[in-house]
Amino acid sequence: MFFFPQNKDFVIRNIRLKGFDVDGCILYLDGSSSIHTLTEDIIRPLMEGSPENAENNPIDYIINNIITPKDAQRISKISDITKDIVKGNTILLIHNSTEALSVSTAEFEHRSVEKPVNENVIKGPKESFVESADVNRSLIRKYLKYENLISESIEVGEKSKNEVYIMYIKGIADPDLVNAVKEKIKSIRTDFLPNLSTLEQFIEDRSYSLISTVLYSERPDRAAAFLNEGHIILITDGSPACLIVPVTFWAFFHAAEDQYQRWWYGNFIRMIRLLAVVISWLTPALYIAVVNFHGEMIPTDLAVSIAASREVLPFPVITEILLMEVSFELIREAGVRVPTTIGPTIGIVGALILGQAAVEANIVSPILVIVVAITGLSSFAIPETTLSYTIRISRFILLLAGATMGFLGISFCIVIGLAYILSITSFVVPFMSPVAPHFSSTNDSYTRSVIFKQWLRPTNISKSDSIRRNPKRK
C-alpha cells in the first residue's frame, strides 16, 4: 500500500521483544511521527522490558505496562492500520498476534505562534492561529476553560483523509445548528481538503453569491468570544485561522479591538468604519451621477470648476473613473503580490506617479483623482477581507447604474441589494439579525453597549442558556 521500498518515507523496523521472546515489527512514516517519542517511549521499553506474570496476550501487557504515550489502541483491520499510519501514528505488529497496536506519535512540523497579520490590534492579545489544529485548539482552550467546550472531529476526503474539528459549547450552542453543520461537512465529496478556505466554499449556502456567510478569523480570542455566544468554530490542519458559523453582517463589520477599547473609543471607531463602508461603496457612483445628471445639486462654483477641468479631457466621465478604478485595483494587487520589503513603496510611488501623470496628460480630472483616492483609503478601513471584496465589486455595479440612470439607478441597485441581504441566511440564521428581523440581544450591532450591560447572548444564535453568567456592575 505504501510502495515499500520505493517510498523512502515509509519505515519498517524489525525488533525483538525481549520480555516475550517474540519478534515484532514497527511501521511509521518518517516526517510525520516523532522520532524521540518513537525511540524513548516505544522501542526502548519494548526491547528492555522483562515482564513478570504477563498476560497471554502481549498487546494487553504492552498497553497497560510498557507503552507510555496516552493514546494506544488495538486495531484489527488493514484499512484502520493504513489510516493511522497516514495520520502519523506508529503501528506495532507482533508475531502470531491477530491484532496490531496503534500508538499516537504524530508530530507534524509547524511554525510557532506569532502576531496576527490581518487582524492587528493596539490593545489586546498579540497571538494568532498557526497551521496546526492541535495548537489552535489549545489556544482556544486557553481562553475558554469550560468543561463543556466540546471538540469533535469529522474525516473529510476520499483519498487523503483530513480531520475537520468542530468546537462548540454544549448548553449554549443550538443542538440543531450543530447537527446541521455536521451534516454539511459529512456531505462533502472530494479527494482531499487542503485548508479552511476550500472548506468554506464547500459549506456555504450560496456559492455564486457576492456575500460570504462564513467568517474567517486568525485570532483565538475572537474565536473564543464567538463560541461564548453560541457560534460554532471549524478548525483543520494546514490553515492559520478558523471558520465561524453561523455569522451575520455585523460580524464582518466588527473588529477584535472594539471590545478592548472604552465605550466611547470603541463606538467612535465603529462609526468611522461604517462611514468608510458608505464612502467606499457610494462615492464614485454619486460623483458620476451628479456630473452626468444632477449638476444642479452641487454649488455653482464647484460645478464651474468641474466643467473647466473636464473641458480639455477626451473621454467621458465613465471612461475616466473606470480607468482610475481599474488602475487603483492593479496597484493594490501589485502591492500584495510583490515582496513585502518593496510592496508599500510600489503602492505609494505608483499611485502618486500614475495620478500626477494622468492629470498632466489631460486624461483624468484632478477632482476625480481625489474621489478615487478617498474611495481607496476608505476601503482599507474595512476590517474583513470578504466584506472589502464585496464592496469593491459591487462598487462597479453602482458605477454603471449611476452612469446610465443617475440617482434613480443607484437607488434601484441599493433597494435590490438590501432586499437580497435581508433574504440571506447563514445556517438558517437571518444574515441581518438581530436587527432585521429583530431578536433580543445586547445591541452589539452598529454600536455596542458598555461591557457590564452585555449580559444577554444573541437569541438569534443561541436558543438556550441565553443569560451570560457575567457579574453585573453594582
N, C-alpha and C positions, 0 to 999 in steps of 0.2 A: 504493500500500500504506500509506503514511503520511498520506494525506489532505492532501497539499500543494495549495494554500497555506492551507487551513483550520487545519491543525496548525501552530501558531507555533513549536513546539519543533524541528520538522524544518527544517534549514537546507540550502539548495542554494547553493553559491558557485562561480561560474564563474571560472576563472583561465586565464592564458596561460603555457604552459611555454616560457619564453624560449629556453632552450638547444635545444629540439627543434622550435620554431616550430610548435607544435600546441596546440589547445585542450584544456582539461581541466575537470573538474568535481569538487567536493568535497562529500560528503554526510556529515552528522553530526547528532546530537541535542543541542540546547542544554541544558545542565544535567547531561548525562551524560559529556561529553567535556571534557578540559582545554583551555581556550582558550589558555593560554600554550604548551602543547606543540603545539597545532594551528598557532599563528601562527609560533613560533620554529623549530620542528623540521620543519614540513611546508610551509606556504605560502611563507614567505620563501625557503628553499633552492630550492624549485621555480621561483619567479619570478625568482631572481637567478642560478641556476646556468647555466654555459656549458660543457656537456660537450664534450670533445675525444675523438675516436675512440670515440664512443658506440656501443653495440651496436644492431643493427637493432631490437630490442625495447626500447622505452623503459622498460618495467617492470623489466627486468634491471638497467639502469644506475641507475635510481632506488633500487632496493633496496640495491645494492652501494656507491653513492657519494653519494647525496643524503639519503635518509631517515635521520635519526639515531636515532629510537626503535628499541629492540632487536627488538620484535615487529612484523614486517611480513611479510605473506604474500600470495600470489596467490589470487584467488577467481574462479571461472568460472560459478558458479550464482547465480541470483537469490535463492534461499532462503538461501544462505550469506551473501549481502550483507545481507539483512534481519536475519538473526540477529546479525551482527557490529555493525550499527548500534544495535540494541537494547542490546547489551552495553556500548555507549559507545565503540566503535571508530570511526575515520574511514575513509571509503571514497573512493578516488581513481579516477575514470573518465577515460580518455584516448581521444580521438577516434581511430577506426579500430583500436582495440585490442580483442581478444576476451577480455581478462582485466581484472579490477579489482584494485586494491591495497588491502588492509586493514591499517591501521596502528593499533596499540594506543595509544589516548589516553584510556581510561576513567578517570574521576575523579569518583566519587560522593561527595557530602558526608557526613561522619561526625564524631562528636564525638571529642575527644581521650581518651587513656587515663586513666581515673580509678580511684578506690578501689573495691573491691568493696562492694556494697550488702548482700547476704545472707550472704556468707561472710567476715566480718571476722576478722582475727587480730591478736593482740598482737605476736607475733614472727613475722616472715616478710615476703614481698613485699606491697606495697600497690597492686598494679595488677590490673585486670580486663579482660576482653574488651570490645570495642566492637561496633558494628553493621556493621563492615567485615570481610569474610572475609580480605582481603589482610593487614590489620593483625593479625587474630587468628592467622593462620598464622605471621606474623613473630614474634609474641610467643612462640609455642611453640618456634620455631627458636632463639630467644634462650636458652632453657633447654636444649634438646637439639641440640647441634652434631654431629649424626650425619650421615654421608654416606649412610646407608641409611634415613634418615627420608623416607618417600615420601608425596607428596600427589597424589592422583588426584581427578578431577572427573567427575561424572555429571550430565547435564541432566535436570531434573525439571519437568514442566509441559507440558500440551498446547498452551496458548496463550502464556502468559507463561513464558519459559524462565528457570529459576533453577539456578545451579550448586550442587551439594552436594559439598563437598570431603571426601574420605576420607583420613585421615592414619594411618599405622601405620609401625612399624619392621620392615623386611624382615629376616628371620632370627630375629626374636623373636616377632612375631605369627603365629598359626596360619594358613597359607595357606587352608585350608578355611573358617576363620572369616571371613577377608577376602572370599572369594568369596561366602559366604552373605550377608554384609552388602551386597555389591554387587548381588546378585540381588534382595534385598529392596527396595532403593532403586529399581532399574530397573523393578520390577513396580508402582510407584506410578502410578496413573492419576488425574490431577486437572488442572484448568485452570491453576492456579498454586500455588506453595508459598510462603506468605508468610514463614515463620520456622521455627526449630527445634522450637518447641512443637507445630506441626502435623506436622512430620516425625516427631516422637516417637510421635504417635498412629498414624501410618501404619505404622511399622516394628515396633511392639511386638507380641508374640505373642498376648496375650490382652487384647483391647480392653475387655472388660467386667470385667476383674479389678480388685480393690481395690488390688492391689500392683503398683507400677511395676517394670519390668525394664530400664529405661533411666535412666542418671544424667545429670542436667542440672547443669552446673557453670559458674561465671563466672570461675574462676581459671585462668590459663595455667600456673602452677606445678603445680597439681593435675593438670591435663590432661597435662603432661609426665611426671609421676610415673606416671600410668596407662599412658601409652604405653610407658614403660620396663619395664612389667610384662607387656606383650603385648596390651594393650587397643587398641581402635580408636576414633579421635576423628572426629566428624562436625561440620563447620562450614559455615555458609551465610551469605550476606548478610542483614542485617535482624535478626540476633539477637545480643545481647551475651553470648553463652555458647557452650558446645559440648555435644554429646551424647557420652556414653561408653558403649560397648558392647563385650563383654558385662559385666554387673555382678552382684555378689552382694549379699546382705543386709548384709554387713559394710561395704560401701562406703557405704551410706546411713547407717550408724551412725557412721562416722568423720568427722573434721573435718580441715581442712588443717593446723591448728596442732598436731595430735598428734605429727607427726614433727619439728616445730621445737622442742618442749619436751624437757627432760631426761627420762630414763626414768621416774623417779618421778612427775614432774609430768604427763607425757602419759598414763600409765596411771591416775592419780588422776582426771583429768577424764573419761577414758573410763568409769570406774566410776560417776562422778556422772551421766554421760549415760545409762548403762544403767539406773541407779536411776530416773532421770527418766522413761524409757520405761515401766518397770514401774508406777510410781506413776500416770502419766497414763493408762495403759491399764486398770488394775485397781481403783484406789481407789474410784471411785463404785460400781462393781458389788459390791465387797466390803462397802462400807458398807450398801447396801440389802439384801444377803443376810444380814448379821449382824442388822440391825434386824428384818427380817421373819421369819427362820427360825432363826437361830443366836445368840440373845441370851445363851445360857449361855457363849459363848466370850469374852465381854468381862467385865472386873471389875464387881462388883455396884454399886459407887458410880457408875461410868460409865454402867451400864445404867439406874440410877435417874435420873441426871441427864438422859440422853437421853429417857427416858419423861416426865419432868417438863417438859422443854422442848417436847415434842410434844403435851402434853395439851390445849393450847388451839388447836392447829392444825386447820384444817378439811379439809385434804387428806391423802390417803395419801402415804407417803414417795416412791413412784414419781412421783407428780404433782409433788411439791416438787423432786425432783432433776432431772426433765426440764425443769421451768420454769427452774431456775437454770442448767442446762447450755445451754439454748437462749438464755437471756439473755446468758450469757458469750460465746457464739458471735456474737451480734448485736453486742456491744460490740467484740469483736475485729475483726469485719468493718468496723464503722463506723470504727474507728481506722485501718484500712488505706486506706479509700476517701476520707476527708476529707483536706484539705490537710495536709502534713507539719508545718506550724507549730502546728496545734491538735490533731493526731491523738493524741499521747501524753496531752495534757491531757484530752481527751474520754474516753480509755480509763480513766485512773486515776480521774478525778472521777466518771464514770458508774458504774464498778464500786463505788466507795465509797458513793455516794448510793443506788444501787439496792439494794446489800446491806443497808445500815443501815435503809432504809425498809421492805424486805421483812421484816426481823426485828421492827421495831417494830410493823408492821401484823399480826403473827402469821400471816404467810403461809408462812414457812420458819423452821426452827430455826437457832440460831446455829452449832451444830456442822456443819450442812450447808453453811453459807457457808464455813466453814474447809475442808471437804472439797473443795468446788468451786474455792476459791482455790488450794489446793495442787495440785490437778489441772491448773489452768490454767497455773500457774507452771512446772510440770514439762514441759508441752507446749512452752513457749517454749525449753526447753533442748535440744530435739531439733534437730540441725543441718540436716537435709534437709527441705524443704517437703513433698515427696511422702510421706516417712515420717510426718511430722506429720499430714497429711490421713488417712493410713491408720489411725493410732492414734485420731484424733478420731472418725472414722466408726465404726470397729469398737467404740469405747467404748459407743456407744448400743446395739449388739447385745448386748454383755455386760451392760449395764444391764437390758435386757428379760429376758435369761436369768436374771440374779440375782434379779429381782423375781418370777419365776414358779417357779423351781426351786431357788433358793439356790445353795449351793456346787456342787451337782450340775450345775445348768445352766451355771455358769461353767466348771467342769471340762470339760463336754461341748464347749463352744464353743472352749476352749483346745486340746483334743485335735484337733478338726476343723481349727482354724486352723493348727496345727503340721503336720498331715498335708498340708494344702493347700500350705503354703510349701515343704515338702520335695519336692512333686511339680512345682514350677515350675522352668522353665529359662529362661535368658536367652541366646538364640542357642546352644542345645544345652549350655550350661554350667549345672550344677545351682545353684540360687539360694542354697542354704545351704552350698555348698562354700567353702573346703576343709575345713570341719568335718564336714558330713554331705552327701554321702559324704566320707570323709577323703582328702585329697591332700597331698602333700609341699609345705610352704610354710615361711615364716619365722615362723609363729604370729602373724601380724598380723591377728587377728580381733577378739575382745573385749578382748584386751590386745596389746601389741606388745613385741618383743624390743629389746634395746639395738641401736643403729644399726650397730655393726660386726659383728653377728651376722645382719643381714638380707642374706645373700648368695645366697639361693635365690629365684628367681622362682616365683610360684604355678603349679604344674604343671597346675592345672585350667584355666588361661587360656592359658599359653604351652606349646606342645608341643616347642619346640626352643630351644636356647641358654638353658637354664633357670638356668645359673650366672651370676650378675651379676659383672661384671668390676671390682667394687669391691675395693680392697685391704683385707685383714683387719687388725684391730688386733693388734699384736705383744704 
